[in-house]
Amino acid sequence: MTLTLDGVSKRVGEEVHIHPTALTLERATMNVLLGPTLAGKTSLMRLMAGLDAPTEGRILWEGNDVTGMRVQDRQVAMVYQQFINYPSMSVYENIAAPLRILGKSADEIDRRVKETADLLQLGPMLPRKPLELSGGQQQRCALARSLVKDAGLVLLDEPLANLDYKLREELRAEIPRIFAESGAIFVYATTEPEEALLLGGNTASLWEGRVTQFGPTPEVYRQPADATTARVFSDPPMNFLRFSKKGGDLWFGEGLGGPARGTLAELADGHYRAGFRANHLVLDRPSETAMEFACHLDVTEITGSETFIHLDHGSERWVGLVHGVHVLQIKAELRVYLEPRHVYVFGEDGGLVAPAAYAEAA
């Protein structure tokens, strides 16, 4: 069982919503679409489902061209951010509704509803109405209604975004188990890198209607193919710094420079962009090889156990995430440190030249 997008694109008037895309999703896989709002996640899902027709390209299901097939004739189920249940019907009837539309027998409906309810831990809730459930239980009811059809493709469009933190955490832990037991192809859209890492499987990074990289989630996170993917798969977005290497020295502009150390010493002479994640900026020098940068502190955000520091480094805006609660003077100069092994190096075209040493080792 495979879903293949063969050169699929979508234009609306003069606007390109999805640039030509080639993807193949395999049976029993979790596939995350990761990108900011308006990156194209929902547009891509609607093409997969058959709710929209591609402007160009084909959609293949198990090798058969289903591009023009009606959505109701496909093995597709979709769960939206705004979970939808029928409030006047019991949980049992909500889950059973798709099977009744398909004309299944009463015995088969009863068996499949109860099996699906048990899978989603809804067995005791079957007699209740949706409004008698918690938010997490209501979302599980909507998910059960999708799974009960034995759909080969289940599309989840930011299904947890409207739930509170605790409920999101509970369902994030359950969804991989549910998907593993169902055997379907799952596609899960999210704006949150942390959610992609928790769900695992494969991740497609999206930016402005383009799939910038697709592969196993840890691999895309540790070795982004380009600066755009690195930005998408970092929260806060990855920090960047333009620099050049000449001989044994690095130059950061405005006459600022220093010796090239660690993995940076192995670069050929040329112009580059350094990328580094927020948690790799620290306030205390960790080692003799660490690079030091003088910045100005713009804003601090204390989260409880950590502090976000927003920094100005010349024309660059950086965000650091440091452990502990720090009361720092706004607009004052602040020195921060970065280990060379935590630096990704991108070429002038944005392509990855060298992954961070810690990522390569992982």
KEVEX-370746 format. One record per residue (C-alpha): residue number from 1; x negated, y negated, z. Coordinates in steps of 0.1 Angstrom, whole numbers, plus 5000, padded with zeros to 4 digits. Example, Ala and Ser with C-alpha at 12.3 -4.5 7.8 and 13.67 -1.06 7.14 Angstrom:
BEGIN
   k   px   py   pz
   1 4877 5045 5078
   2 4863 5011 5071
//
This chain:
BEGIN
   k   px   py   pz
   1 5000 5000 5000
   2 4984 4967 4989
   3 4995 4932 4981
   4 4974 4914 4955
   5 4974 4878 4945
   6 4959 4876 4910
   7 4950 4841 4902
   8 4981 4827 4918
   9 4986 4789 4919
  10 5015 4766 4927
  11 5021 4731 4914
  12 5050 4708 4922
  13 5051 4680 4896
  14 5016 4666 4896
  15 5008 4679 4930
  16 4987 4711 4935
  17 5000 4730 4965
  18 4980 4761 4960
  19 4948 4763 4938
  20 4941 4795 4919
  21 4939 4822 4945
  22 4927 4858 4944
  23 4934 4879 4975
  24 4940 4916 4982
  25 4956 4927 5015
  26 4955 4963 5025
  27 4980 4985 5044
  28 4979 4984 5082
  29 4959 4952 5083
  30 4963 4920 5103
  31 4955 4890 5080
  32 4954 4855 5095
  33 4959 4824 5074
  34 4939 4797 5093
  35 4940 4760 5085
  36 4953 4726 5096
  37 4988 4713 5089
  38 4993 4710 5051
  39 4965 4733 5043
  40 4989 4755 5023
  41 4996 4783 5047
  42 5034 4783 5044
  43 5032 4777 5006
  44 5010 4808 5003
  45 5034 4829 5024
  46 5064 4818 5004
  47 5046 4830 4972
  48 5038 4863 4989
  49 5075 4867 4999
  50 5089 4858 4966
  51 5108 4827 4980
  52 5088 4806 4954
  53 5075 4816 4920
  54 5038 4809 4912
  55 5031 4784 4885
  56 5003 4807 4873
  57 4991 4842 4881
  58 5007 4874 4892
  59 5017 4890 4925
  60 5012 4928 4926
  61 5027 4952 4952
  62 5011 4986 4951
  63 4998 4978 4916
  64 5032 4968 4903
  65 5039 4933 4891
  66 5067 4919 4913
  67 5062 4882 4904
  68 5097 4878 4891
  69 5114 4901 4916
  70 5140 4887 4940
  71 5130 4884 4976
  72 5159 4906 4987
  73 5146 4934 4965
  74 5111 4934 4981
  75 5099 4951 5012
  76 5093 4918 5030
  77 5102 4904 5064
  78 5095 4869 5076
  79 5095 4853 5111
  80 5093 4815 5113
  81 5081 4790 5139
  82 5117 4782 5147
  83 5129 4817 5157
  84 5164 4823 5145
  85 5189 4846 5162
  86 5227 4848 5159
  87 5239 4834 5193
  88 5273 4850 5192
  89 5259 4885 5187
  90 5241 4908 5212
  91 5204 4915 5209
  92 5215 4950 5196
  93 5236 4935 5168
  94 5209 4909 5160
  95 5184 4937 5154
  96 5209 4959 5136
  97 5221 4931 5112
  98 5196 4938 5083
  99 5203 4975 5084
 100 5241 4969 5082
 101 5235 4947 5051
 102 5215 4976 5036
 103 5244 5000 5042
 104 5226 5024 5066
 105 5246 5049 5085
 106 5256 5043 5122
 107 5233 5070 5135
 108 5203 5057 5116
 109 5211 5021 5127
 110 5213 5032 5163
 111 5180 5052 5162
 112 5160 5024 5144
 113 5174 4996 5166
 114 5164 5015 5198
 115 5130 5025 5185
 116 5122 4989 5175
 117 5136 4975 5207
 118 5113 4999 5227
 119 5083 4989 5206
 120 5090 4952 5216
 121 5099 4960 5252
 122 5135 4949 5246
 123 5154 4981 5255
 124 5170 4967 5287
 125 5180 4935 5268
 126 5200 4951 5240
 127 5235 4943 5256
 128 5226 4906 5262
 129 5231 4876 5241
 130 5200 4857 5228
 131 5207 4827 5249
 132 5205 4849 5280
 133 5168 4857 5272
 134 5136 4839 5279
 135 5118 4821 5250
 136 5094 4850 5246
 137 5122 4876 5245
 138 5141 4855 5219
 139 5110 4855 5197
 140 5106 4893 5202
 141 5142 4897 5191
 142 5136 4878 5159
 143 5105 4898 5153
 144 5124 4931 5160
 145 5150 4921 5134
 146 5121 4918 5109
 147 5104 4950 5118
 148 5135 4972 5119
 149 5137 4971 5081
 150 5105 4990 5078
 151 5092 4962 5057
 152 5058 4968 5041
 153 5049 4931 5044
 154 5056 4911 5075
 155 5050 4873 5074
 156 5046 4854 5106
 157 5046 4816 5101
 158 5032 4801 5133
 159 5057 4823 5153
 160 5044 4813 5188
 161 5039 4775 5183
 162 5071 4765 5201
 163 5065 4788 5232
 164 5048 4777 5264
 165 5013 4787 5271
 166 5021 4818 5292
 167 5045 4832 5267
 168 5021 4826 5238
 169 4994 4845 5257
 170 5017 4874 5263
 171 5029 4877 5227
 172 4994 4872 5213
 173 4983 4903 5233
 174 5013 4923 5221
 175 5013 4914 5184
 176 4981 4934 5175
 177 4996 4965 5192
 178 5029 4960 5174
 179 5012 4957 5140
 180 4990 4987 5147
 181 5020 5009 5154
 182 5041 4997 5124
 183 5016 5003 5096
 184 5027 4973 5077
 185 5006 4945 5062
 186 5009 4916 5086
 187 5001 4880 5076
 188 5000 4855 5104
 189 4997 4817 5099
 190 4981 4796 5126
 191 4963 4763 5130
 192 4943 4776 5160
 193 4909 4792 5156
 194 4912 4808 5191
 195 4944 4825 5180
 196 4927 4839 5149
 197 4899 4853 5171
 198 4923 4869 5195
 199 4943 4885 5167
 200 4912 4899 5149
 201 4917 4917 5116
 202 4909 4895 5086
 203 4910 4857 5083
 204 4915 4835 5052
 205 4904 4800 5058
 206 4925 4774 5040
 207 4918 4738 5032
 208 4939 4716 5010
 209 4955 4745 4992
 210 4923 4765 4987
 211 4912 4797 5003
 212 4876 4788 5012
 213 4867 4823 5026
 214 4883 4856 5033
 215 4869 4885 5053
 216 4867 4901 5088
 217 4876 4875 5114
 218 4843 4877 5134
 219 4823 4874 5102
 220 4841 4844 5089
 221 4837 4827 5123
 222 4800 4835 5127
 223 4789 4831 5091
 224 4812 4805 5074
 225 4804 4804 5037
 226 4805 4766 5036
 227 4809 4735 5057
 228 4846 4733 5051
 229 4852 4768 5065
 230 4830 4760 5094
 231 4851 4729 5101
 232 4884 4748 5099
 233 4872 4777 5121
 234 4860 4755 5150
 235 4881 4739 5177
 236 4872 4710 5181
 237 4861 4708 5144
 238 4824 4715 5139
 239 4800 4686 5144
 240 4777 4676 5115
 241 4745 4657 5111
 242 4727 4649 5079
 243 4689 4655 5079
 244 4660 4661 5057
 245 4629 4684 5062
 246 4595 4674 5050
 247 4565 4695 5059
 248 4568 4704 5096
 249 4591 4675 5105
 250 4629 4668 5105
 251 4642 4633 5098
 252 4677 4622 5109
 253 4678 4587 5092
 254 4669 4553 5106
 255 4634 4565 5111
 256 4644 4591 5138
 257 4626 4624 5136
 258 4609 4652 5153
 259 4591 4685 5148
 260 4610 4713 5131
 261 4613 4742 5156
 262 4628 4776 5157
 263 4648 4786 5126
 264 4647 4751 5113
 265 4610 4754 5108
 266 4616 4780 5081
 267 4636 4757 5058
 268 4622 4746 5025
 269 4617 4708 5022
 270 4649 4691 5011
 271 4681 4674 5023
 272 4706 4693 5044
 273 4736 4690 5068
 274 4733 4705 5103
 275 4765 4720 5118
 276 4770 4728 5154
 277 4800 4737 5176
 278 4811 4715 5205
 279 4801 4740 5232
 280 4765 4740 5221
 281 4759 4704 5230
 282 4746 4702 5266
 283 4738 4674 5290
 284 4706 4690 5305
 285 4676 4701 5284
 286 4679 4739 5283
 287 4643 4745 5269
 288 4613 4729 5254
 289 4625 4737 5219
 290 4659 4718 5224
 291 4664 4687 5202
 292 4674 4655 5220
 293 4698 4630 5207
 294 4707 4595 5221
 295 4744 4589 5217
 296 4770 4565 5231
 297 4799 4579 5250
 298 4833 4569 5236
 299 4859 4590 5255
 300 4859 4618 5281
 301 4887 4644 5286
 302 4886 4665 5317
 303 4905 4698 5313
 304 4900 4711 5348
 305 4869 4733 5345
 306 4854 4716 5314
 307 4849 4682 5300
 308 4852 4671 5264
 309 4828 4642 5256
 310 4834 4622 5224
 311 4802 4607 5212
 312 4789 4582 5186
 313 4756 4590 5170
 314 4750 4563 5145
 315 4777 4568 5119
 316 4785 4603 5131
 317 4813 4612 5155
 318 4807 4643 5176
 319 4826 4661 5203
 320 4809 4681 5230
 321 4824 4706 5254
 322 4804 4708 5286
 323 4811 4730 5317
 324 4822 4714 5349
 325 4839 4681 5357
 326 4817 4651 5347
 327 4825 4615 5356
 328 4805 4595 5330
 329 4803 4558 5321
 330 4822 4550 5289
 331 4802 4532 5262
 332 4769 4539 5280
 333 4740 4557 5263
 334 4741 4594 5269
 335 4714 4619 5259
 336 4726 4653 5247
 337 4706 4684 5238
 338 4710 4711 5211
 339 4690 4744 5207
 340 4679 4749 5171
 341 4692 4785 5172
 342 4727 4771 5175
 343 4725 4751 5143
 344 4741 4761 5110
 345 4724 4746 5079
 346 4744 4736 5049
 347 4731 4724 5016
 348 4741 4691 5000
 349 4768 4709 4981
 350 4783 4722 5014
 351 4773 4758 5009
 352 4757 4778 5038
 353 4719 4778 5036
 354 4712 4795 5069
 355 4735 4807 5097
 356 4728 4799 5133
 357 4703 4824 5147
 358 4728 4835 5174
 359 4755 4842 5148
 360 4731 4862 5126
 361 4721 4883 5155
 362 4757 4890 5164
//
